[in-house]
Amino acid sequence: MKNDNGPFAAEHKSGVYKAIFNRRDVRGQFLPTAIPDEIFSRVLYAAHHAPSVGFMQPWDFLVIQSQTVKQQIHAEFVKANQHAESLFEGKKRELYPALKLQGILEAPINLCITCDRERGGPVVLGKTAIPTMDLYSTVCAVQNFWLAARAEGLGVGWVSIIDEQAMKDILGLPEHVVPIAYLCVGYVSEFFEQPELQSKGWANRLPLEELVSFDRFGQKKSAAESNLINQIEHDGKVYPYSLP
């Protein structure tokens, strides 16, 4: 196979950016349509080709289709969500009950992506100074899965409002295996134009130009870097949430 080190062809480049800008956290639009094995397999392979520190590949993929297991997870979500609601005040406390924050029972497949913290042995290349690099590597697998799923027309929703130990007990995870992402996966009736929390007034996307600094954290542009910031500000006005 030829090793092409140049930029992707225009249509392939467009596809990458389209998946990124059109990815959504899906919660309430799941359809009962089954996902064909050949499509779900492709998406899992995309996740498995994420980068990982020391090439340790710390992830495992727990596919959940049992309605009994889904109901157990959902019950733990309900408990954690009631507590979470009580933590907010003011406008967000009023808005919180109207937010649908999971699709556990509606999605045909739930997927738990985990991190085996012992994989690769006691010493792993690249993990010696920052021992949490295996966790970050697994998050890369989550992102790969999410983008590939979007390219296949599958919606994905990340459920993070659940007690971690309760999840481990339900799923039978060993002590050294950490649940990184509990995902709801399936075909959907629609993908929203904007992130749902933005469209419902929970939060807005931060301007990128305010998040970029140079050489030291918080150090803003000098004359030499002004062109980059100007370009970022321009692009922020041009890039839509949904690309053609």
GUZAZA-488977 format. One line per 2 residues: number of its first residue (from 1); for each residue x negated, y negated, z negated of N, C-alpha, C. Coordinates in pm, whole numbers, plus 50000, padded with zeros to 5 digits. Each point is the difference from the previous one (the first is absolute). Layout:
BEGIN
NUM> X,Y,Z,X,Y,Z,X,Y,Z; ...;
***
This chain:
BEGIN
1> 49916,50119,50000,50084,49881,50000,49912,49875,50000; 50033,49905,50086,49924,49877,50008,50018,49918,49873;
3> 49890,49946,49948,50004,49916,49882,50015,49854,50044; 50122,49949,49990,50029,49863,50044,49988,49907,49879;
5> 49895,49919,50000,49976,49911,49887,50062,49862,50017; 50064,49975,50113,50057,49868,50026,50138,49984,49940;
7> 50062,49884,50022,50137,49977,49953,50097,50097,50066; 50112,50023,49937,50105,50083,50059,50056,49931,50124;
9> 50058,50080,50087,50075,49943,50111,50115,49916,49945; 50046,49904,50079,50098,49902,49951,50124,50067,49941;
11> 50052,50103,50068,50123,50063,49950,49976,50076,49870; 49882,50058,49985,49969,50071,49876,49978,49901,49886;
13> 49931,49891,50029,49979,49896,49900,50134,49942,49954; 50088,49976,50095,50132,49947,49967,50077,50096,49909;
15> 49985,50132,50027,50070,50098,49919,49954,50000,49855; 49869,49983,49978,49948,49994,49863,50060,49881,49926;
17> 49994,49883,50062,50052,49880,49934,50152,50006,49983; 50068,50060,50097,50145,50012,49989,50038,50086,49880;
19> 49929,50110,49979,50028,50085,49883,49976,49924,49870; 49892,49921,49995,49968,49925,49878,50106,49895,49972;
21> 50036,49922,50101,50093,49889,49976,50145,50046,49986; 50032,50118,50051,50138,50049,49991,50021,50103,49890;
23> 49895,50032,49926,50016,50093,49888,50089,49937,49893; 50089,50079,49945,50089,49951,49895,50008,50102,49886;
25> 50026,49951,49880,50029,50088,49887,50149,50027,50005; 50039,50121,50041,50140,50033,50025,50062,50060,49875;
27> 50119,49954,49967,50067,50048,49880,50142,50048,50025; 50074,49927,50083,50142,50029,50009,50053,50034,50137;
29> 49914,50025,50098,50049,50023,50136,49974,50142,50049; 49974,50093,49910,49964,50135,50043,50118,50075,50061;
31> 49972,50077,50104,50097,50087,50064,49971,50145,49960; 50101,50088,50004,49976,50140,49962,49930,50082,50107;
33> 49967,49940,50112,49936,50071,50112,49871,50067,49956; 49987,50127,50034,49878,50074,49965,49882,49948,50082;
35> 49881,50003,49939,49878,49960,50068,49939,50125,50065; 49980,50001,50131,49939,50118,50064,49860,50027,49943;
37> 49968,50127,49985,49871,50037,49941,49882,49945,50079; 50011,49996,50133,49886,49953,50079,49973,49851,49977;
39> 50105,49923,49969,49981,49858,49971,49946,49980,49860; 50056,50069,49903,49953,49986,49862,49855,50049,49989;
41> 49966,50103,50074,49863,50051,49999,49903,49894,50051; 50037,49929,50108,49913,49896,50054,49975,49890,49897;
43> 50105,49964,49929,49987,49892,49901,49912,50044,49884; 50013,50125,49959,49914,50053,49894,49854,50004,50046;
45> 49978,50037,50127,49862,50001,50051,49942,49860,50000; 50082,49899,50031,49953,49861,49996,49957,49964,49858;
47> 50080,50040,49902,49964,49973,49861,49871,50070,49962; 49985,50122,50046,49882,50080,49965,49873,49946,50065;
49> 50013,49914,50098,49883,49940,50066,49968,49861,49945; 50045,49971,49881,49964,49875,49934,49853,50006,49957;
51> 49938,49884,49981,49863,50000,49945,50002,50039,49853; 49894,50062,49954,49991,50034,49858,49855,49993,49955;
53> 49980,49958,49877,49866,49986,49945,49932,50137,49997; 49875,50004,50048,49926,50126,50002,50067,50109,50082;
55> 50094,49961,50087,50078,50095,50080,50062,50108,49910; 50043,49958,49880,50052,50097,49904,50145,50040,50027;
57> 50073,49918,50076,50139,50033,50036,50080,50042,49876; 50021,49910,49907,50057,50038,49871,50151,50023,50001;
59> 50065,49981,50113,50145,50003,50006,50056,50141,50016; 50123,50015,49951,50087,50114,50032,50137,49943,50034;
61> 50078,50077,50075,50130,49953,50047,50108,50098,49953; 50081,49957,49908,50106,50083,49943,50132,49963,50067;
63> 50048,50087,50088,50123,49975,50075,50119,50049,49916; 50095,49911,49976,50113,50029,49911,50129,49994,50080;
65> 50066,50114,50012,50129,50006,50069,50110,50054,49909; 49964,50055,49887,50097,50055,49905,50085,49888,49941;
67> 50131,50016,50012,50090,49899,49943,49990,49998,49848; 49971,50113,49940,49985,50006,49855,49881,49915,49954;
69> 49888,50014,50067,49882,49921,49965,50027,49852,50024; 50063,49968,50112,50033,49860,50029,50089,49941,49889;
71> 50096,50078,49954,50090,49950,49895,49924,49976,49869; 49905,50087,49970,49919,49980,49879,49916,49872,50011;
73> 49940,49980,50115,49922,49878,50022,50090,49877,49994; 50117,50010,50062,50094,49887,50001,50043,49964,49858;
75> 50023,50099,49917,50040,49973,49862,49892,49923,49925; 49875,50034,50027,49889,49927,49936,49989,49858,50055;
77> 50029,49985,50130,50002,49865,50056,50105,49915,49931; 50120,50054,49982,50109,49924,49938,49959,49950,49862;
79> 49938,50086,49921,49956,49959,49866,49895,49890,50007; 49900,50018,50086,49894,49900,50011,50052,49870,50058;
81> 50097,50009,50089,50054,49880,50064,50081,49917,49902; 50071,50065,49911,50075,49927,49898,49907,49920,49910;
83> 49889,50061,49965,49901,49929,49918,49937,49886,50079; 49968,50025,50128,49937,49896,50082,50090,49879,50013;
85> 50128,50022,50018,50094,49888,50015,49997,49908,49879; 49983,50058,49883,50002,49921,49876,49878,49910,49985;
87> 49897,50024,50080,49876,49924,49987,50002,49866,50073; 50095,49984,50092,50006,49877,50079,50095,49900,49937;
89> 49979,49873,50034,50082,49893,49947,50047,49909,50111; 50098,49918,49969,50045,49898,50092,50058,50055,50129;
91> 49963,49935,50111,50055,50034,50131,49969,50145,50036; 49878,50046,49968,49964,50137,50037,50081,50102,49919;
93> 50033,49968,49878,50085,50090,49920,50138,50011,50063; 50052,49890,50054,50130,50002,50067,49995,50077,50130;
95> 49888,49988,50072,49988,50063,50131,49969,50149,49991; 49933,50041,49895,49947,50136,49990,50107,50108,50023;
97> 50118,49994,49936,50097,50109,50018,50047,50019,50144; 49987,49896,50082,50046,50009,50138,49896,50064,50092;
99> 49881,50023,49950,49894,50058,50082,50008,50152,49998; 49996,50060,50118,49989,50146,50008,49853,50033,50011;
101> 49947,50070,49902,49856,50016,49988,49952,50142,50027; 50085,50086,50053,49959,50137,50032,50103,50066,50089;
103> 49955,50107,50068,50091,50081,50081,49976,50147,49974; 49977,50034,49874,49958,50135,49962,50098,50106,50047;
105> 50128,49979,49975,50099,50101,50033,50043,49995,50146; 49988,49883,50063,50045,49985,50138,49897,50048,50101;
107> 49872,49982,49973,49896,50036,50096,49990,50152,50012; 49990,50053,50121,49991,50147,50014,49874,50059,49941;
109> 49890,49922,49998,49875,50048,49943,49948,49898,49900; 49961,50048,49884,49920,49921,49906,49859,50056,50007;
111> 49900,49914,49988,49861,50043,50010,49921,49936,49888; 49931,50080,49923,49911,49948,49897,49856,50020,50047;
113> 49928,49890,50018,49859,50005,50037,49919,49983,49872; 49915,50098,49970,49928,50004,49873,49850,49987,50021;
115> 49930,49974,49890,49854,49991,50002,49943,50102,49901; 49921,50093,50052,49931,50099,49917,49868,49938,49954;
117> 49993,49959,49875,49886,49924,49950,49876,50087,49977; 50015,50132,50015,49886,50091,49984,49949,50053,50133;
119> 50064,49964,50109,49957,50051,50129,49862,49944,50035; 49916,50085,50051,49864,49957,50033,49901,50022,49887;
121> 50048,50047,49883,49910,50027,49889,49976,49879,49911; 49913,50015,49900,49979,49895,49900,49928,49876,50054;
123> 49924,50015,50109,49930,49886,50059,50037,49992,50148; 50057,49886,50039,50046,49981,50138,49929,49880,50059;
125> 49947,50016,50119,49934,49891,50070,50092,49879,50011; 49953,49884,49957,50078,49877,50011,50094,49974,49885;
127> 50013,50099,49909,50091,49987,49887,49923,49980,49869; 49868,49998,50009,49917,49997,49879,50007,49868,49926;
129> 50017,49889,50073,50005,49869,49936,50143,49954,49972; 50092,50038,50089,50141,49963,49983,50080,50129,50001;
131> 50027,50059,49885,50063,50132,49995,50144,50006,50049; 50063,49883,50018,50138,49999,50048,50010,50000,50153;
133> 49887,50015,50069,50003,49997,50146,50085,50112,50059; 50013,50111,49928,50085,50109,50050,50146,49957,50004;
135> 50041,49920,49902,50138,49950,49999,50024,49909,50120; 49903,49911,50025,50014,49908,50113,49998,50075,50132;
137> 49922,50105,50008,49997,50081,50122,50137,50060,50027; 50066,50046,49896,50132,50061,50017,50102,49898,50047;
139> 49986,49876,49953,50089,49894,50048,49982,49979,50150; 49879,50017,50051,49977,49991,50144,50081,50107,50073;
141> 50009,50119,49942,50081,50107,50060,50147,49961,50002; 50045,49935,49894,50139,49952,49995,50026,49902,50113;
143> 49908,49905,50019,50019,49901,50106,49998,50064,50137; 49909,50095,50023,49997,50072,50128,50134,50069,50025;
145> 50051,50066,49898,50129,50070,50013,50109,49901,50037; 50003,49887,49931,50106,49901,50019,50000,49943,50141;
147> 49882,49965,50050,49991,49942,50133,50033,50102,50108; 49951,50122,49985,50032,50104,50098,50149,50031,49998;
149> 50059,50003,49882,50144,50024,49989,50079,49892,50074; 49957,49875,49981,50071,49890,50068,49989,50015,50151;
151> 49882,50040,50049,49982,50020,50144,50091,50111,50052; 50033,50097,49915,50088,50111,50038,50148,49967,49978;
153> 50029,49878,49953,50138,49962,49975,50054,50048,49866; 49911,50036,49909,50041,50046,49867,49986,49888,49898;
155> 50098,49988,49913,49992,49905,49891,49934,50064,49879; 49929,49919,49924,49933,50046,49878,50027,49899,49889;
157> 50032,50051,49882,50018,49914,49883,49918,50054,49884; 49925,49912,49936,49913,50037,49887,50075,49976,49870;
159> 50020,50106,49923,50069,49990,49871,49895,49990,49890; 49991,49885,49938,49898,49980,49895,50062,49979,49863;
161> 50132,49996,49992,50066,49976,49871,50039,50135,49941; 49902,50066,49942,50022,50132,49941,49883,50030,49906;
163> 50029,50062,49891,49896,50034,49903,49906,50104,50061; 49871,49970,49998,49903,50086,50068,49994,50139,49938;
165> 50001,50009,49868,49992,50132,49937,50124,50082,50027; 50116,49935,50002,50124,50072,50032,49993,50056,50142;
167> 49946,49921,50093,49985,50047,50138,49906,50120,50005; 49888,49992,49928,49905,50111,50000,50064,50126,49945;
169> 50080,49987,49895,50065,50116,49940,50099,50064,50097; 50080,49918,50067,50100,50052,50093,49933,50073,50116;
171> 49893,49942,50051,49934,50054,50119,49893,50104,49966; 49974,50023,49873,49903,50101,49959,49857,49965,50036;
173> 49965,49871,49991,49865,49958,50037,49902,50031,49887; 49883,50055,50032,49897,50020,49897,49956,49867,49941;
175> 49937,50005,49884,49962,49878,49929,49907,49913,50083; 49908,50062,50076,49901,49922,50075,50052,49950,50135;
177> 50125,50029,50032,50061,49955,50126,50094,49885,49971; 49975,49886,50065,50075,49877,49974,50098,49974,50114;
179> 50129,49976,49970,50093,49963,50106,49976,49854,50041; 49963,49980,50125,49971,49865,50049,50124,49936,50061;
181> 50071,50074,50084,50117,49943,50067,50111,50103,50010; 50118,49962,49952,50119,50082,50021,50080,49931,50110;
183> 50011,50067,50116,50055,49937,50119,50131,50066,50043; 50093,49919,50044,50123,50048,50062,49982,49984,50151;
185> 50028,50105,50077,49967,50001,50143,50119,50050,50080; 50030,49929,50109,50107,50046,50089,50030,49900,50110;
187> 50081,50042,50094,50049,49908,50102,50096,49901,49933; 50011,49882,50060,50080,49894,49938,50095,49939,50102;
189> 50102,49934,49948,50096,49933,50088,49942,49873,50060; 49906,49938,49929,49934,49879,50051,49877,49970,49916;
191> 49907,49925,50062,49888,49941,49928,50027,49850,49992; 49995,49944,49881,50030,49859,49983,49894,49914,50069;
193> 50042,49883,50046,49908,49906,50065,49895,49950,49902; 50040,49974,49877,49909,49952,49896,49994,50102,49888;
195> 49894,49997,49919,50001,50081,49878,50126,49970,49918; 50063,50104,49948,50130,49983,49934,49992,49907,49881;
197> 49893,50007,49922,49991,49913,49883,49986,49854,50040; 49944,49975,50117,49993,49862,50048,50137,49953,50046;
199> 50069,50081,50077,50131,49959,50053,50102,49981,49888; 49982,50069,49887,50093,49985,49889,49957,49897,49897;
201> 49891,49930,50030,49959,49889,49915,49918,50036,49879; 49943,50122,49997,49919,50040,49884,49861,49935,50004;
203> 49939,49998,50118,49867,49942,50015,49974,49970,50147; 49902,49915,50027,49958,49968,50136,49856,50047,50022;
205> 49965,50021,50126,49862,50037,50031,49910,49879,49976; 49889,50022,49931,49906,49892,49971,49925,49959,50125;
207> 49970,49872,50017,49922,49957,50116,49859,50058,49994; 49958,50066,50108,49869,50064,50003,49887,49901,49976;
209> 50013,49878,50053,49892,49903,49986,49972,49965,49855; 50098,50020,49912,49979,49973,49857,49930,50115,49930;
211> 49987,50112,50067,49943,50120,49939,49859,50031,50049; 49948,49915,50087,49867,50022,50057,49902,49901,49937;
213> 49890,50052,49946,49894,49914,49946,49867,50049,50057; 49893,49926,49973,49873,50025,50066,49886,50009,49898;
215> 49928,50112,50007,49877,50024,49924,50022,50021,49851; 50088,49925,49938,50037,50020,49860,50150,49986,49987;
217> 50059,50078,49908,50145,50001,49985,50051,49858,49972; 50100,49960,50077,50061,49870,49981,49930,49886,50069;
219> 49886,50027,50063,49927,49893,50068,50058,49982,50139; 50050,49879,50025,50074,49975,50122,49908,49959,50114;
221> 50062,49973,50112,49926,49982,50124,49907,49879,49996; 49891,50015,50072,49914,49888,50032,50023,49969,50148;
223> 49929,49905,50051,50016,49966,50142,49971,50121,50088; 49904,50083,49958,49960,50115,50081,50111,50105,50011;
225> 50085,50009,49898,50106,50101,50002,50135,49944,50040; 50009,49873,50028,50131,49938,50023,50071,50059,50122;
227> 49924,50041,50102,50063,50057,50119,50079,50126,49967; 49942,50087,49915,50071,50122,49963,50129,49967,49927;
229> 49995,49909,49902,50120,49965,49925,50103,49936,50092; 49956,49915,50090,50093,49939,50095,50067,50106,50086;
231> 49923,50101,50041,50057,50108,50081,50101,50081,49919; 49966,50027,49873,50092,50074,49913,50130,49923,49982;
233> 49989,49870,49978,50120,49919,49982,50084,50000,50128; 49933,49995,50116,50071,50005,50128,50072,50133,50017;
235> 49927,50110,49973,50058,50132,50018,50118,50023,49907; 49994,49941,49881,50109,50016,49905,50131,49940,50050;
237> 49990,49903,50090,50120,49940,50059,50048,50076,50123; 49909,50080,50057,50030,50068,50127,50049,50142,49979;
239> 49932,50076,49910,50032,50142,49986,50140,50018,49942; 50088,50067,50073,50131,50034,49944,49989,50124,49913;
241> 50104,50025,49922,50000,50125,49923,50021,50118,50093; 50075,49981,50107,50027,50109,50092,49942,49965,50136;
243> 49909,50084,50050,49940,49976,50131,50076,50075,50106; 49997,49951,50127,50071,50070,50108,49936,50135,50029;
***
